Amino acid sequence: MRRRIIVLGSTGSIGKNCLDVVRANKNLFKVVGLSAQSNDGELAAQIAEFKPEKVALSNEPSWRRLRSAAPRRVGVLAGDSGPVELVETLKADVVVAAITGGAGLASVFAAVKKGIRVAIANKEPLVMAGGMIMSAAKKHGSTIAPIDSEHSAIWQCLHKERPDRVARLILTASGGPFLGMTKRQLAGVTPAQALRHPRWKMGRKITVDSSTMMNKGLEVIEARWLFDVPAKKIEVVVHPQSIVHSMVEFVDSSVMAQLGLPDMRVPIAYALSAPDRWPSRLRRLSVAEMGRLDFMPPDLKRFPCLSLAYEAVEKGGAAPIRLNAANEVAVEAFLGGRIGYADIPRVIAKTLGRNGPLKIGGLEGIMEADAAARETARGCL
Ligand SMILES: NC(=O)c1ccc[n+]([C@@H]2O[C@H](COP(=O)([O-])OP(=O)(O)OC[C@H]3O[C@@H](n4cnc5c(N)ncnc54)[C@H](OP(=O)(O)O)[C@@H]3O)[C@@H](O)[C@H]2O)c1
């Protein structure tokens, strides 16, 4: 029987790569649900190819256009609650969470509560509510399968290992496009420059996050929850070639690494197949041609966002929610030309430093803390 799959954020970089994996394994999957924010043209093409039962589109004018263009048999859901409705109303075996930002939180939580596999690229919900998501997954029997290449690597290295035998997780970072820049040069970075990543082709927000190293900070918090390892045991190392996707050091001092060419279809396929593996026609890594691999410590002075993420996870409670919310507000403002590149860490640090309740309870409490932090961050722009 084919597995019934919902792809949330299907018109984005991860969503399209995921549909490519599905296309290559047509006999294994039936796409039942798709969602996007406003790209009705791409979603219409996906409907024609994959014939889902329902789709969701949150932007109202785009939703109107799609509703009149889509075949009658396809349900077209509207509004911000569309992704949650898709998850709650469709029978599915796996949900791919590939929406950008905190907007994906409610749908991730809804999928976890259904006890199905969640292949998760959308790291922000884990940053905001990792403890709650992981304990709900345990309670409802849901598997959270990471798509982020670093977390996929760690997941693979940890397979069948005893948790108490893990000494350290080592997350690799490409270092982004500004690895060699001075602080002064960084201050003049434009949105166009920040959107040119040397190794990965990704959505706009994560591309900027990679350049500031906030992406790595969010990944430290993501790893903390996915693998139940305290942040002080999670180290970041810059590895510009992006061949070693991450490593695990064990108590006997042995280090395991997972390697491969940078292609998101590999970790996406593994998140869907694990613990099995499917044959693929993707390009192979030639170790002999690889030449050298470089590793170096990150420069926290030039890239303060990484330190801010460690600070937030150390504080706990609402601090990671504030970090994430402030980052989303600041990146959007930077891309809109309203603040400079060096203002991104400034806005985050200010929002993080503001007093406010650290304790949070339940999904509603998290949403409230998120909304309050966004308000504070807007005030700091
Ligand atoms: N790209 C990568 O290689 C990569 C790697 C690891 C992890 N991730 C993570 O995966 C997630 C997606 O990244 P991406 O690069 O694929 O982003 P992206 O290309 O910008 O795609 C985002 C997708 O989510 C939809 N979307 C955006 N905001 C939404 C909202 N408020 N409500 C509902 N849908 C919304 C978009 O719809 P429209 O197209 O209509 O705007 C699109 O389908 C992020 O959390 C990122 O950190 C990405």
PDBQT file of the ligand as one rigid body, heavy atoms in Angstrom, charges set to zero:
ROOT
HETATM    1  N1  LIG A 401      15.950  25.003   2.191  1.00  0.00    +0.000 N 
HETATM    2  C1  LIG A 401      16.741  24.182   2.831  1.00  0.00    +0.000 C 
HETATM    3  O1  LIG A 401      17.688  23.625   2.256  1.00  0.00    +0.000 OA
HETATM    4  C2  LIG A 401      16.491  23.876   4.290  1.00  0.00    +0.000 A 
HETATM    5  C3  LIG A 401      17.371  23.014   4.958  1.00  0.00    +0.000 A 
HETATM    6  C4  LIG A 401      17.098  22.682   6.275  1.00  0.00    +0.000 A 
HETATM    7  C5  LIG A 401      16.009  23.212   6.929  1.00  0.00    +0.000 A 
HETATM    8  N2  LIG A 401      15.184  24.066   6.283  1.00  0.00    +0.000 N 
HETATM    9  C6  LIG A 401      14.029  24.631   6.994  1.00  0.00    +0.000 C 
HETATM   10  O2  LIG A 401      12.852  24.263   6.285  1.00  0.00    +0.000 OA
HETATM   11  C7  LIG A 401      11.868  25.296   6.392  1.00  0.00    +0.000 C 
HETATM   12  C8  LIG A 401      11.487  25.733   4.968  1.00  0.00    +0.000 C 
HETATM   13  O3  LIG A 401      12.616  26.276   4.333  1.00  0.00    +0.000 OA
HETATM   14  P1  LIG A 401      12.645  26.594   2.770  1.00  0.00    +0.000 P 
HETATM   15  O4  LIG A 401      14.042  26.946   2.440  1.00  0.00    +0.000 OA
HETATM   16  O5  LIG A 401      12.014  25.472   2.023  1.00  0.00    +0.000 OA
HETATM   17  O6  LIG A 401      11.709  27.895   2.707  1.00  0.00    +0.000 OA
HETATM   18  P2  LIG A 401      10.966  28.539   1.457  1.00  0.00    +0.000 P 
HETATM   19  O7  LIG A 401      11.628  28.150   0.189  1.00  0.00    +0.000 OA
HETATM   20  O8  LIG A 401      10.816  29.972   1.747  1.00  0.00    +0.000 OA
HETATM   21  O9  LIG A 401       9.517  27.818   1.477  1.00  0.00    +0.000 OA
HETATM   22  C9  LIG A 401       8.624  28.008   2.541  1.00  0.00    +0.000 C 
HETATM   23  C10 LIG A 401       7.306  27.310   2.250  1.00  0.00    +0.000 C 
HETATM   24  O10 LIG A 401       6.379  27.603   3.297  1.00  0.00    +0.000 OA
HETATM   25  C11 LIG A 401       5.286  28.423   2.797  1.00  0.00    +0.000 C 
HETATM   26  N3  LIG A 401       5.077  29.454   3.805  1.00  0.00    +0.000 N 
HETATM   27  C12 LIG A 401       5.896  30.470   4.149  1.00  0.00    +0.000 A 
HETATM   28  N4  LIG A 401       5.368  31.195   5.132  1.00  0.00    +0.000 NA
HETATM   29  C13 LIG A 401       4.169  30.644   5.413  1.00  0.00    +0.000 A 
HETATM   30  C14 LIG A 401       3.124  30.979   6.318  1.00  0.00    +0.000 A 
HETATM   31  N5  LIG A 401       3.202  32.045   7.147  1.00  0.00    +0.000 N 
HETATM   32  N6  LIG A 401       2.027  30.183   6.357  1.00  0.00    +0.000 NA
HETATM   33  C15 LIG A 401       1.920  29.112   5.536  1.00  0.00    +0.000 A 
HETATM   34  N7  LIG A 401       2.875  28.749   4.649  1.00  0.00    +0.000 NA
HETATM   35  C16 LIG A 401       3.990  29.514   4.594  1.00  0.00    +0.000 A 
HETATM   36  C17 LIG A 401       5.766  28.976   1.460  1.00  0.00    +0.000 C 
HETATM   37  O11 LIG A 401       4.672  29.266   0.606  1.00  0.00    +0.000 OA
HETATM   38  P3  LIG A 401       4.854  30.299  -0.651  1.00  0.00    +0.000 P 
HETATM   39  O12 LIG A 401       5.767  29.605  -1.626  1.00  0.00    +0.000 OA
HETATM   40  O13 LIG A 401       3.489  30.465  -1.165  1.00  0.00    +0.000 OA
HETATM   41  O14 LIG A 401       5.472  31.538  -0.084  1.00  0.00    +0.000 OA
HETATM   42  C18 LIG A 401       6.619  27.800   0.961  1.00  0.00    +0.000 C 
HETATM   43  O15 LIG A 401       5.790  26.775   0.479  1.00  0.00    +0.000 OA
HETATM   44  C19 LIG A 401      12.511  26.407   7.223  1.00  0.00    +0.000 C 
HETATM   45  O16 LIG A 401      12.129  26.278   8.566  1.00  0.00    +0.000 OA
HETATM   46  C20 LIG A 401      14.012  26.148   7.084  1.00  0.00    +0.000 C 
HETATM   47  O17 LIG A 401      14.741  26.596   8.214  1.00  0.00    +0.000 OA
HETATM   48  C21 LIG A 401      15.404  24.408   4.968  1.00  0.00    +0.000 A 
ENDROOT
TORSDOF 0
